[in-house]
Protein backbone atom coordinates (compact mmCIF):
# COMPACT_ATOMS: atom_id res chain seq x y z
CA UNK A 1 0.00 0.00 0.00
CA UNK A 2 1.31 3.45 -0.90
CA UNK A 3 2.53 5.79 1.82
CA UNK A 4 1.76 8.85 -0.33
CA UNK A 5 -1.53 10.48 -1.28
CA UNK A 6 -0.90 11.01 -4.99
CA UNK A 7 -0.85 7.75 -6.93
CA UNK A 8 -0.06 7.32 -10.60
CA UNK A 9 -1.94 4.44 -12.27
CA UNK A 10 -0.21 2.39 -14.92
CA UNK A 11 -2.94 3.31 -17.43
CA UNK A 12 -5.86 5.69 -17.79
CA UNK A 13 -8.09 6.31 -20.84
CA UNK A 14 -8.23 9.69 -22.54
CA UNK A 15 -11.91 10.65 -22.75
CA UNK A 16 -13.39 14.03 -23.66
CA UNK A 17 -16.69 15.77 -24.30
CA UNK A 18 -16.57 14.39 -27.86
CA UNK A 19 -16.86 10.80 -26.66
CA UNK A 20 -19.77 11.78 -24.42
CA UNK A 21 -21.53 13.55 -27.28
CA UNK A 22 -21.21 10.60 -29.67
CA UNK A 23 -22.33 8.05 -27.07
CA UNK A 24 -25.34 10.17 -26.07
CA UNK A 25 -26.22 10.52 -29.75
CA UNK A 26 -26.08 6.74 -30.19
CA UNK A 27 -28.16 6.28 -27.04
CA UNK A 28 -30.83 8.72 -28.20
CA UNK A 29 -30.96 7.10 -31.62
CA UNK A 30 -32.24 3.91 -30.00
CA UNK A 31 -29.56 1.86 -31.78
CA UNK A 32 -27.66 0.63 -28.74
CA UNK A 33 -26.95 -2.96 -29.78
CA UNK A 34 -25.28 -4.53 -32.83
CA UNK A 35 -26.58 -2.19 -35.54
CA UNK A 36 -26.29 1.55 -36.08
CA UNK A 37 -24.47 4.19 -38.05
CA UNK A 38 -21.52 4.37 -35.67
CA UNK A 39 -20.70 0.71 -36.33
CA UNK A 40 -20.64 1.31 -40.08
CA UNK A 41 -18.64 4.52 -39.68
CA UNK A 42 -16.12 2.85 -37.41
CA UNK A 43 -15.54 -0.13 -39.68
CA UNK A 44 -15.13 2.06 -42.77
CA UNK A 45 -12.85 4.61 -41.12
CA UNK A 46 -10.68 2.06 -39.35
CA UNK A 47 -10.08 0.12 -42.57
CA UNK A 48 -9.08 3.30 -44.39
CA UNK A 49 -6.71 4.34 -41.61
CA UNK A 50 -5.02 0.94 -41.67
CA UNK A 51 -4.89 0.69 -45.47
CA UNK A 52 -6.89 -2.54 -45.34
CA UNK A 53 -9.78 -3.72 -47.48
CA UNK A 54 -12.29 -4.05 -44.66
CA UNK A 55 -12.82 -4.11 -40.90
CA UNK A 56 -14.92 -6.61 -38.95
CA UNK A 57 -15.81 -5.15 -35.54
CA UNK A 58 -15.95 -7.54 -32.57
CA UNK A 59 -16.83 -7.57 -28.88
CA UNK A 60 -13.17 -7.64 -27.80
CA UNK A 61 -9.68 -8.44 -29.00
CA UNK A 62 -9.66 -12.05 -27.80
CA UNK A 63 -12.72 -13.03 -29.80
CA UNK A 64 -11.23 -11.19 -32.80
CA UNK A 65 -8.33 -13.66 -32.70
CA UNK A 66 -10.65 -16.63 -32.31
CA UNK A 67 -12.88 -15.37 -35.13
CA UNK A 68 -9.98 -15.22 -37.60
CA UNK A 69 -8.75 -18.70 -36.78
CA UNK A 70 -12.24 -20.20 -36.80
CA UNK A 71 -13.06 -18.53 -40.12
CA UNK A 72 -9.85 -19.98 -41.56
CA UNK A 73 -11.04 -23.47 -40.59
CA UNK A 74 -8.38 -24.16 -37.99
CA UNK A 75 -9.44 -26.96 -35.69
CA UNK A 76 -8.45 -30.10 -33.75
CA UNK A 77 -5.16 -31.62 -34.84
CA UNK A 78 -3.87 -28.33 -36.26
CA UNK A 79 -0.93 -26.34 -34.90
CA UNK A 80 -0.53 -22.58 -34.78
CA UNK A 81 2.87 -21.01 -34.04
CA UNK A 82 2.79 -18.16 -31.51
CA UNK A 83 5.46 -16.23 -29.59
CA UNK A 84 6.14 -17.46 -26.08
CA UNK A 85 6.10 -13.86 -24.81
CA UNK A 86 2.57 -12.54 -25.21
CA UNK A 87 -0.69 -12.05 -23.36
CA UNK A 88 -2.48 -15.34 -22.74
CA UNK A 89 -5.32 -14.46 -25.15
CA UNK A 90 -3.05 -15.21 -28.11
CA UNK A 91 -2.67 -18.84 -27.08
CA UNK A 92 -6.21 -19.12 -25.69
CA UNK A 93 -7.70 -18.28 -29.09
CA UNK A 94 -5.81 -21.20 -30.62
CA UNK A 95 -7.05 -23.53 -27.87
CA UNK A 96 -10.65 -22.37 -28.42
CA UNK A 97 -10.37 -23.88 -31.91
CA UNK A 98 -9.17 -27.19 -30.49
CA UNK A 99 -5.77 -26.58 -32.04
CA UNK A 100 -2.35 -26.53 -30.35
CA UNK A 101 -0.32 -23.38 -29.78
CA UNK A 102 3.36 -24.05 -30.53
CA UNK A 103 5.41 -21.46 -28.65
CA UNK A 104 8.68 -20.13 -30.04
CA UNK A 105 11.17 -17.57 -28.76
CA UNK A 106 11.37 -13.85 -29.46
CA UNK A 107 14.22 -11.65 -30.64
CA UNK A 108 16.21 -9.51 -28.19
CA UNK A 109 16.33 -6.74 -30.85
CA UNK A 110 12.54 -6.28 -30.99
CA UNK A 111 11.02 -8.54 -28.30
CA UNK A 112 8.83 -9.91 -31.12
CA UNK A 113 8.66 -13.42 -32.55
CA UNK A 114 11.88 -14.74 -34.14
CA UNK A 115 11.27 -15.68 -37.80
CA UNK A 116 14.10 -18.23 -37.64
CA UNK A 117 12.42 -19.91 -34.68
CA UNK A 118 9.12 -19.90 -36.59
CA UNK A 119 10.81 -21.56 -39.57
CA UNK A 120 12.26 -24.27 -37.33
CA UNK A 121 8.87 -24.97 -35.75
CA UNK A 122 6.90 -25.47 -38.98
CA UNK A 123 5.68 -29.02 -39.28
CA UNK A 124 3.08 -31.07 -41.19
CA UNK A 125 0.27 -29.88 -38.87
CA UNK A 126 1.13 -26.17 -38.94
CA UNK A 127 -1.71 -24.09 -40.34
CA UNK A 128 -0.98 -20.55 -39.21
CA UNK A 129 1.41 -18.15 -37.51
CA UNK A 130 0.20 -15.49 -35.07
CA UNK A 131 2.76 -12.70 -34.68
CA UNK A 132 2.36 -10.30 -31.75
CA UNK A 133 3.36 -6.62 -31.78
CA UNK A 134 4.69 -6.71 -28.24
CA UNK A 135 4.41 -3.43 -26.31
CA UNK A 136 3.57 -1.60 -29.53
CA UNK A 137 6.56 -2.80 -31.62
CA UNK A 138 5.52 -4.53 -34.87
CA UNK A 139 6.94 -7.96 -35.64
CA UNK A 140 9.12 -8.64 -38.70
CA UNK A 141 6.24 -8.93 -41.15
CA UNK A 142 8.30 -8.90 -44.38
CA UNK A 143 10.20 -12.00 -43.22
CA UNK A 144 7.09 -13.67 -41.80
CA UNK A 145 5.01 -13.02 -44.94
CA UNK A 146 7.67 -14.59 -47.15
CA UNK A 147 7.92 -17.59 -44.84
CA UNK A 148 4.15 -18.10 -44.58
CA UNK A 149 3.64 -17.67 -48.32
CA UNK A 150 6.30 -20.30 -49.03
CA UNK A 151 4.63 -22.83 -46.71
CA UNK A 152 1.01 -21.95 -47.45
CA UNK A 153 0.29 -20.68 -43.93
CA UNK A 154 -2.11 -18.01 -42.71
CA UNK A 155 -0.29 -15.04 -41.15
CA UNK A 156 -2.25 -13.29 -38.40
CA UNK A 157 -1.00 -10.13 -36.70
CA UNK A 158 -2.03 -9.68 -33.08
CA UNK A 159 -1.86 -5.88 -33.05
CA UNK A 160 -3.75 -5.43 -29.78
CA UNK A 161 -0.96 -3.15 -28.57
CA UNK A 162 0.21 -1.50 -31.79
CA UNK A 163 -2.50 0.80 -33.14
CA UNK A 164 -0.59 3.69 -34.71
CA UNK A 165 2.60 1.74 -35.44
CA UNK A 166 4.16 1.42 -38.89
CA UNK A 167 6.78 -0.69 -40.67
CA UNK A 168 8.56 1.19 -43.46
CA UNK A 169 5.65 3.61 -43.48
CA UNK A 170 2.93 0.95 -43.72
CA UNK A 171 0.49 0.84 -40.79
CA UNK A 172 -0.31 -2.18 -38.70
CA UNK A 173 -3.59 -3.47 -39.98
CA UNK A 174 -2.30 -4.14 -43.49
CA UNK A 175 0.91 -6.10 -42.84
CA UNK A 176 -0.52 -9.62 -42.52
CA UNK A 177 -3.33 -11.70 -44.03
CA UNK A 178 -5.51 -10.60 -41.11
CA UNK A 179 -4.83 -8.29 -38.17
CA UNK A 180 -6.62 -8.19 -34.84
CA UNK A 181 -6.92 -5.18 -32.54
CA UNK A 182 -8.07 -4.67 -28.97
CA UNK A 183 -9.83 -1.59 -27.62
CA UNK A 184 -9.69 -2.50 -23.94
CA UNK A 185 -9.55 0.41 -21.50
CA UNK A 186 -5.74 0.56 -21.39
CA UNK A 187 -5.15 0.50 -25.16
CA UNK A 188 -4.04 3.41 -27.36
CA UNK A 189 -7.68 4.02 -28.33
CA UNK A 190 -10.49 2.43 -26.37
CA UNK A 191 -14.16 1.58 -26.18
CA UNK A 192 -13.84 -0.02 -22.73
CA UNK A 193 -14.14 -3.44 -24.33
CA UNK A 194 -14.04 -4.01 -28.06
CA UNK A 195 -11.90 -5.29 -30.89
CA UNK A 196 -11.80 -5.80 -34.63
CA UNK A 197 -10.14 -7.62 -37.50
CA UNK A 198 -8.76 -5.92 -40.60
CA UNK A 199 -8.15 -7.87 -43.80
CA UNK A 200 -8.10 -7.49 -47.56
CA UNK A 201 -9.23 -11.11 -48.03
CA UNK A 202 -12.89 -10.68 -49.01
CA UNK A 203 -13.77 -14.36 -48.56
CA UNK A 204 -12.24 -14.46 -45.08
CA UNK A 205 -14.09 -11.27 -44.10
CA UNK A 206 -17.41 -12.70 -45.32
CA UNK A 207 -16.85 -15.88 -43.31
CA UNK A 208 -15.98 -13.85 -40.19
CA UNK A 209 -19.16 -11.79 -40.51
CA UNK A 210 -21.20 -14.98 -40.80
CA UNK A 211 -19.61 -16.53 -37.71
CA UNK A 212 -19.73 -13.25 -35.74
CA UNK A 213 -23.52 -13.12 -35.99
CA UNK A 214 -24.34 -16.60 -34.58
CA UNK A 215 -23.84 -18.08 -38.04
CA UNK A 216 -27.09 -16.59 -39.37
CA UNK A 217 -27.54 -16.61 -43.15
CA UNK A 218 -27.42 -12.91 -44.20
CA UNK A 219 -30.09 -13.61 -46.85
CA UNK A 220 -32.46 -15.71 -44.73
CA UNK A 221 -33.28 -14.46 -41.26
CA UNK A 222 -33.12 -16.95 -38.40
CA UNK A 223 -31.64 -19.65 -40.58
CA UNK A 224 -28.25 -20.78 -39.29
CA UNK A 225 -26.26 -22.88 -41.77
CA UNK A 226 -23.22 -23.05 -39.48
CA UNK A 227 -22.40 -22.97 -35.77
CA UNK A 228 -21.50 -19.37 -35.02
CA UNK A 229 -20.77 -17.04 -32.12
CA UNK A 230 -22.13 -13.84 -30.63
CA UNK A 231 -18.99 -11.75 -31.19
CA UNK A 232 -20.66 -8.49 -32.25
CA UNK A 233 -19.69 -5.00 -31.16
CA UNK A 234 -22.38 -2.61 -29.93
CA UNK A 235 -23.22 0.71 -31.56
CA UNK A 236 -22.46 2.39 -28.21
CA UNK A 237 -18.92 1.01 -28.22
CA UNK A 238 -18.50 2.04 -31.85
CA UNK A 239 -19.62 5.58 -30.98
CA UNK A 240 -16.82 5.77 -28.42
CA UNK A 241 -14.35 4.50 -31.02
CA UNK A 242 -15.46 7.01 -33.64
CA UNK A 243 -14.69 9.81 -31.19
CA UNK A 244 -11.36 8.19 -30.33
CA UNK A 245 -10.50 7.98 -34.04
CA UNK A 246 -11.28 11.70 -34.37
CA UNK A 247 -8.72 12.32 -31.61
CA UNK A 248 -6.31 9.48 -32.44
CA UNK A 249 -3.42 11.63 -33.70
CA UNK A 250 -3.62 13.82 -30.61
CA UNK A 251 -3.78 10.80 -28.28
CA UNK A 252 -0.81 9.12 -29.98
CA UNK A 253 1.27 12.30 -29.90
CA UNK A 254 0.67 12.77 -26.18
CA UNK A 255 1.48 9.15 -25.43
CA UNK A 256 4.62 9.43 -27.57
CA UNK A 257 5.70 12.39 -25.45
CA UNK A 258 5.29 10.34 -22.25
CA UNK A 259 7.36 7.42 -23.55
CA UNK A 260 10.03 9.75 -24.97
CA UNK A 261 10.11 11.64 -21.67
CA UNK A 262 10.88 8.49 -19.73
CA UNK A 263 13.52 7.33 -22.16
CA UNK A 264 15.25 10.72 -22.20
CA UNK A 265 15.09 11.45 -18.47
CA UNK A 266 16.09 7.93 -17.40
CA UNK A 267 18.77 7.38 -20.06
CA UNK A 268 21.56 7.79 -17.48
CA UNK A 269 20.25 5.02 -15.20
CA UNK A 270 22.54 2.00 -15.74
CA UNK A 271 20.05 -0.43 -14.22
CA UNK A 272 17.39 0.44 -16.82
CA UNK A 273 17.29 -0.56 -20.50
CA UNK A 274 14.64 1.00 -22.73
CA UNK A 275 12.64 -0.97 -25.28
CA UNK A 276 14.70 -1.40 -28.47
CA UNK A 277 13.24 -0.20 -31.77
CA UNK A 278 14.27 -1.77 -35.08
CA UNK A 279 15.19 0.60 -37.97
CA UNK A 280 12.20 1.33 -40.18
CA UNK A 281 9.73 0.80 -37.34
CA UNK A 282 7.53 3.45 -35.77
CA UNK A 283 6.51 1.95 -32.47
CA UNK A 284 3.04 2.57 -31.05
CA UNK A 285 3.26 4.28 -27.65
CA UNK A 286 1.18 1.75 -25.75
CA UNK A 287 3.25 1.19 -22.58
CA UNK A 288 6.65 2.57 -21.64
CA UNK A 289 8.66 -0.64 -21.34
CA UNK A 290 12.02 -1.14 -19.65
CA UNK A 291 14.26 -3.98 -18.50
CA UNK A 292 15.61 -3.76 -14.96
CA UNK A 293 19.06 -5.07 -14.11
CA UNK A 294 21.51 -7.16 -16.15
CA UNK A 295 20.59 -10.29 -18.11
CA UNK A 296 19.76 -13.15 -15.77
CA UNK A 297 18.72 -10.86 -12.89
CA UNK A 298 15.54 -12.40 -11.48
CA UNK A 299 15.06 -10.13 -8.45
CA UNK A 300 15.72 -6.46 -9.21
CA UNK A 301 12.55 -5.84 -11.22
CA UNK A 302 10.29 -7.02 -8.40
CA UNK A 303 12.24 -5.02 -5.82
CA UNK A 304 11.83 -1.84 -7.87
CA UNK A 305 8.13 -2.55 -8.46
CA UNK A 306 7.46 -3.02 -4.74
CA UNK A 307 9.29 0.19 -3.87
CA UNK A 308 7.43 2.13 -6.55
CA UNK A 309 4.12 0.86 -5.23
CA UNK A 310 5.00 2.22 -1.79
CA UNK A 311 5.92 5.52 -3.47
CA UNK A 312 2.56 5.72 -5.25
CA UNK A 313 3.54 4.54 -8.74
CA UNK A 314 1.69 1.58 -10.22
CA UNK A 315 3.67 -0.65 -12.57
CA UNK A 316 3.13 -3.84 -14.56
CA UNK A 317 5.49 -6.79 -14.94
CA UNK A 318 5.98 -8.28 -18.38
CA UNK A 319 3.85 -11.27 -19.33
CA UNK A 320 4.60 -14.70 -17.88
CA UNK A 321 5.87 -16.99 -20.68
CA UNK A 322 2.99 -18.93 -22.24
CA UNK A 323 4.70 -22.33 -21.77
CA UNK A 324 4.83 -21.68 -17.99
CA UNK A 325 1.05 -21.19 -17.69
CA UNK A 326 -0.99 -24.20 -16.52
CA UNK A 327 -3.38 -24.22 -19.48
CA UNK A 328 -0.53 -24.14 -22.01
CA UNK A 329 2.33 -25.70 -20.07
CA UNK A 330 5.11 -27.07 -22.26
CA UNK A 331 8.29 -28.13 -20.42
CA UNK A 332 9.95 -28.87 -23.78
CA UNK A 333 9.75 -25.24 -24.97
CA UNK A 334 13.19 -23.62 -25.10
CA UNK A 335 12.72 -19.84 -25.08
CA UNK A 336 15.62 -18.26 -23.15
CA UNK A 337 15.08 -14.71 -24.48
CA UNK A 338 11.41 -14.85 -23.47
CA UNK A 339 12.28 -16.10 -19.99
CA UNK A 340 14.83 -13.33 -19.42
CA UNK A 341 12.56 -10.55 -20.70
CA UNK A 342 9.66 -11.85 -18.64
CA UNK A 343 11.72 -11.77 -15.44
CA UNK A 344 13.19 -8.29 -15.97
CA UNK A 345 10.50 -6.37 -17.87
CA UNK A 346 8.58 -3.50 -16.29
CA UNK A 347 5.91 -1.13 -17.64
CA UNK A 348 5.69 2.38 -16.22
CA UNK A 349 2.55 4.58 -16.16
CA UNK A 350 1.66 5.58 -19.72
CA UNK A 351 -1.39 7.67 -20.57
CA UNK A 352 -2.03 10.94 -22.45
CA UNK A 353 -2.87 12.98 -19.36
CA UNK A 354 0.45 12.25 -17.67
CA UNK A 355 1.71 15.79 -18.15
CA UNK A 356 5.21 17.22 -17.67
CA UNK A 357 5.04 17.77 -13.88
CA UNK A 358 3.42 14.38 -13.31
CA UNK A 359 5.94 12.64 -15.53
CA UNK A 360 8.77 14.38 -13.67
CA UNK A 361 7.38 13.14 -10.35
CA UNK A 362 7.19 9.54 -11.62
CA UNK A 363 10.75 9.77 -12.94
CA UNK A 364 11.97 11.03 -9.54
CA UNK A 365 10.27 8.10 -7.84
CA UNK A 366 11.75 5.64 -10.32
CA UNK A 367 15.20 7.01 -9.53
CA UNK A 368 14.51 6.61 -5.81
CA UNK A 369 13.40 3.02 -6.35
CA UNK A 370 16.46 2.20 -8.42
CA UNK A 371 18.67 3.63 -5.69
CA UNK A 372 17.49 0.80 -3.40
CA UNK A 373 19.29 -1.70 -5.68
CA UNK A 374 22.69 -0.22 -4.87
C-alpha positions in Angstrom: 0.0 0.0 0.0 1.3 3.5 -0.9 2.5 5.8 1.8 1.8 8.9 -0.3 -1.5 10.5 -1.3 -0.9 11.0 -5.0 -0.9 7.7 -6.9 -0.1 7.3 -10.6 -1.9 4.4 -12.3 -0.2 2.4 -14.9 -2.9 3.3 -17.4 -5.9 5.7 -17.8 -8.1 6.3 -20.8 -8.2 9.7 -22.5 -11.9 10.7 -22.8 -13.4 14.0 -23.7 -16.7 15.8 -24.3 -16.6 14.4 -27.9 -16.9 10.8 -26.7 -19.8 11.8 -24.4 -21.5 13.6 -27.3 -21.2 10.6 -29.7 -22.3 8.0 -27.1 -25.3 10.2 -26.1 -26.2 10.5 -29.7 -26.1 6.7 -30.2 -28.2 6.3 -27.0 -30.8 8.7 -28.2 -31.0 7.1 -31.6 -32.2 3.9 -30.0 -29.6 1.9 -31.8 -27.7 0.6 -28.7 -26.9 -3.0 -29.8 -25.3 -4.5 -32.8 -26.6 -2.2 -35.5 -26.3 1.6 -36.1 -24.5 4.2 -38.1 -21.5 4.4 -35.7 -20.7 0.7 -36.3 -20.6 1.3 -40.1 -18.6 4.5 -39.7 -16.1 2.9 -37.4 -15.5 -0.1 -39.7 -15.1 2.1 -42.8 -12.8 4.6 -41.1 -10.7 2.1 -39.4 -10.1 0.1 -42.6 -9.1 3.3 -44.4 -6.7 4.3 -41.6 -5.0 0.9 -41.7 -4.9 0.7 -45.5 -6.9 -2.5 -45.3 -9.8 -3.7 -47.5 -12.3 -4.0 -44.7 -12.8 -4.1 -40.9 -14.9 -6.6 -39.0 -15.8 -5.1 -35.5 -15.9 -7.5 -32.6 -16.8 -7.6 -28.9 -13.2 -7.6 -27.8 -9.7 -8.4 -29.0 -9.7 -12.0 -27.8 -12.7 -13.0 -29.8 -11.2 -11.2 -32.8 -8.3 -13.7 -32.7 -10.7 -16.6 -32.3 -12.9 -15.4 -35.1 -10.0 -15.2 -37.6 -8.7 -18.7 -36.8 -12.2 -20.2 -36.8 -13.1 -18.5 -40.1 -9.8 -20.0 -41.6 -11.0 -23.5 -40.6 -8.4 -24.2 -38.0 -9.4 -27.0 -35.7 -8.5 -30.1 -33.7 -5.2 -31.6 -34.8 -3.9 -28.3 -36.3 -0.9 -26.3 -34.9 -0.5 -22.6 -34.8 2.9 -21.0 -34.0 2.8 -18.2 -31.5 5.5 -16.2 -29.6 6.1 -17.5 -26.1 6.1 -13.9 -24.8 2.6 -12.5 -25.2 -0.7 -12.1 -23.4 -2.5 -15.3 -22.7 -5.3 -14.5 -25.2 -3.0 -15.2 -28.1 -2.7 -18.8 -27.1 -6.2 -19.1 -25.7 -7.7 -18.3 -29.1 -5.8 -21.2 -30.6 -7.0 -23.5 -27.9 -10.7 -22.4 -28.4 -10.4 -23.9 -31.9 -9.2 -27.2 -30.5 -5.8 -26.6 -32.0 -2.4 -26.5 -30.3 -0.3 -23.4 -29.8 3.4 -24.0 -30.5 5.4 -21.5 -28.7 8.7 -20.1 -30.0 11.2 -17.6 -28.8 11.4 -13.8 -29.5 14.2 -11.7 -30.6 16.2 -9.5 -28.2 16.3 -6.7 -30.8 12.5 -6.3 -31.0 11.0 -8.5 -28.3 8.8 -9.9 -31.1 8.7 -13.4 -32.5 11.9 -14.7 -34.1 11.3 -15.7 -37.8 14.1 -18.2 -37.6 12.4 -19.9 -34.7 9.1 -19.9 -36.6 10.8 -21.6 -39.6 12.3 -24.3 -37.3 8.9 -25.0 -35.7 6.9 -25.5 -39.0 5.7 -29.0 -39.3 3.1 -31.1 -41.2 0.3 -29.9 -38.9 1.1 -26.2 -38.9 -1.7 -24.1 -40.3 -1.0 -20.5 -39.2 1.4 -18.2 -37.5 0.2 -15.5 -35.1 2.8 -12.7 -34.7 2.4 -10.3 -31.8 3.4 -6.6 -31.8 4.7 -6.7 -28.2 4.4 -3.4 -26.3 3.6 -1.6 -29.5 6.6 -2.8 -31.6 5.5 -4.5 -34.9 6.9 -8.0 -35.6 9.1 -8.6 -38.7 6.2 -8.9 -41.2 8.3 -8.9 -44.4 10.2 -12.0 -43.2 7.1 -13.7 -41.8 5.0 -13.0 -44.9 7.7 -14.6 -47.1 7.9 -17.6 -44.8 4.1 -18.1 -44.6 3.6 -17.7 -48.3 6.3 -20.3 -49.0 4.6 -22.8 -46.7 1.0 -21.9 -47.5 0.3 -20.7 -43.9 -2.1 -18.0 -42.7 -0.3 -15.0 -41.1 -2.2 -13.3 -38.4 -1.0 -10.1 -36.7 -2.0 -9.7 -33.1 -1.9 -5.9 -33.0 -3.8 -5.4 -29.8 -1.0 -3.1 -28.6 0.2 -1.5 -31.8 -2.5 0.8 -33.1 -0.6 3.7 -34.7 2.6 1.7 -35.4 4.2 1.4 -38.9 6.8 -0.7 -40.7 8.6 1.2 -43.5 5.7 3.6 -43.5 2.9 1.0 -43.7 0.5 0.8 -40.8 -0.3 -2.2 -38.7 -3.6 -3.5 -40.0 -2.3 -4.1 -43.5 0.9 -6.1 -42.8 -0.5 -9.6 -42.5 -3.3 -11.7 -44.0 -5.5 -10.6 -41.1 -4.8 -8.3 -38.2 -6.6 -8.2 -34.8 -6.9 -5.2 -32.5 -8.1 -4.7 -29.0 -9.8 -1.6 -27.6 -9.7 -2.5 -23.9 -9.5 0.4 -21.5 -5.7 0.6 -21.4 -5.2 0.5 -25.2 -4.0 3.4 -27.4 -7.7 4.0 -28.3 -10.5 2.4 -26.4 -14.2 1.6 -26.2 -13.8 0.0 -22.7 -14.1 -3.4 -24.3 -14.0 -4.0 -28.1 -11.9 -5.3 -30.9 -11.8 -5.8 -34.6 -10.1 -7.6 -37.5 -8.8 -5.9 -40.6 -8.1 -7.9 -43.8 -8.1 -7.5 -47.6 -9.2 -11.1 -48.0 -12.9 -10.7 -49.0 -13.8 -14.4 -48.6 -12.2 -14.5 -45.1 -14.1 -11.3 -44.1 -17.4 -12.7 -45.3 -16.8 -15.9 -43.3 -16.0 -13.9 -40.2 -19.2 -11.8 -40.5 -21.2 -15.0 -40.8 -19.6 -16.5 -37.7 -19.7 -13.2 -35.7 -23.5 -13.1 -36.0 -24.3 -16.6 -34.6 -23.8 -18.1 -38.0 -27.1 -16.6 -39.4 -27.5 -16.6 -43.1 -27.4 -12.9 -44.2 -30.1 -13.6 -46.8 -32.5 -15.7 -44.7 -33.3 -14.5 -41.3 -33.1 -17.0 -38.4 -31.6 -19.7 -40.6 -28.2 -20.8 -39.3 -26.3 -22.9 -41.8 -23.2 -23.0 -39.5 -22.4 -23.0 -35.8 -21.5 -19.4 -35.0 -20.8 -17.0 -32.1 -22.1 -13.8 -30.6 -19.0 -11.8 -31.2 -20.7 -8.5 -32.2 -19.7 -5.0 -31.2 -22.4 -2.6 -29.9 -23.2 0.7 -31.6 -22.5 2.4 -28.2 -18.9 1.0 -28.2 -18.5 2.0 -31.9 -19.6 5.6 -31.0 -16.8 5.8 -28.4 -14.3 4.5 -31.0 -15.5 7.0 -33.6 -14.7 9.8 -31.2 -11.4 8.2 -30.3 -10.5 8.0 -34.0 -11.3 11.7 -34.4 -8.7 12.3 -31.6 -6.3 9.5 -32.4 -3.4 11.6 -33.7 -3.6 13.8 -30.6 -3.8 10.8 -28.3 -0.8 9.1 -30.0 1.3 12.3 -29.9 0.7 12.8 -26.2 1.5 9.1 -25.4 4.6 9.4 -27.6 5.7 12.4 -25.4 5.3 10.3 -22.3 7.4 7.4 -23.6 10.0 9.7 -25.0 10.1 11.6 -21.7 10.9 8.5 -19.7 13.5 7.3 -22.2 15.3 10.7 -22.2 15.1 11.4 -18.5 16.1 7.9 -17.4 18.8 7.4 -20.1 21.6 7.8 -17.5 20.3 5.0 -15.2 22.5 2.0 -15.7 20.0 -0.4 -14.2 17.4 0.4 -16.8 17.3 -0.6 -20.5 14.6 1.0 -22.7 12.6 -1.0 -25.3 14.7 -1.4 -28.5 13.2 -0.2 -31.8 14.3 -1.8 -35.1 15.2 0.6 -38.0 12.2 1.3 -40.2 9.7 0.8 -37.3 7.5 3.5 -35.8 6.5 1.9 -32.5 3.0 2.6 -31.0 3.3 4.3 -27.6 1.2 1.8 -25.7 3.2 1.2 -22.6 6.7 2.6 -21.6 8.7 -0.6 -21.3 12.0 -1.1 -19.7 14.3 -4.0 -18.5 15.6 -3.8 -15.0 19.1 -5.1 -14.1 21.5 -7.2 -16.2 20.6 -10.3 -18.1 19.8 -13.2 -15.8 18.7 -10.9 -12.9 15.5 -12.4 -11.5 15.1 -10.1 -8.5 15.7 -6.5 -9.2 12.5 -5.8 -11.2 10.3 -7.0 -8.4 12.2 -5.0 -5.8 11.8 -1.8 -7.9 8.1 -2.5 -8.5 7.5 -3.0 -4.7 9.3 0.2 -3.9 7.4 2.1 -6.5 4.1 0.9 -5.2 5.0 2.2 -1.8 5.9 5.5 -3.5 2.6 5.7 -5.2 3.5 4.5 -8.7 1.7 1.6 -10.2 3.7 -0.6 -12.6 3.1 -3.8 -14.6 5.5 -6.8 -14.9 6.0 -8.3 -18.4 3.9 -11.3 -19.3 4.6 -14.7 -17.9 5.9 -17.0 -20.7 3.0 -18.9 -22.2 4.7 -22.3 -21.8 4.8 -21.7 -18.0 1.1 -21.2 -17.7 -1.0 -24.2 -16.5 -3.4 -24.2 -19.5 -0.5 -24.1 -22.0 2.3 -25.7 -20.1 5.1 -27.1 -22.3 8.3 -28.1 -20.4 10.0 -28.9 -23.8 9.8 -25.2 -25.0 13.2 -23.6 -25.1 12.7 -19.8 -25.1 15.6 -18.3 -23.1 15.1 -14.7 -24.5 11.4 -14.9 -23.5 12.3 -16.1 -20.0 14.8 -13.3 -19.4 12.6 -10.6 -20.7 9.7 -11.9 -18.6 11.7 -11.8 -15.4 13.2 -8.3 -16.0 10.5 -6.4 -17.9 8.6 -3.5 -16.3 5.9 -1.1 -17.6 5.7 2.4 -16.2 2.5 4.6 -16.2 1.7 5.6 -19.7 -1.4 7.7 -20.6 -2.0 10.9 -22.4 -2.9 13.0 -19.4 0.5 12.3 -17.7 1.7 15.8 -18.2 5.2 17.2 -17.7 5.0 17.8 -13.9 3.4 14.4 -13.3 5.9 12.6 -15.5 8.8 14.4 -13.7 7.4 13.1 -10.3 7.2 9.5 -11.6 10.8 9.8 -12.9 12.0 11.0 -9.5 10.3 8.1 -7.8 11.8 5.6 -10.3 15.2 7.0 -9.5 14.5 6.6 -5.8 13.4 3.0 -6.3 16.5 2.2 -8.4 18.7 3.6 -5.7 17.5 0.8 -3.4 19.3 -1.7 -5.7 22.7 -0.2 -4.9 
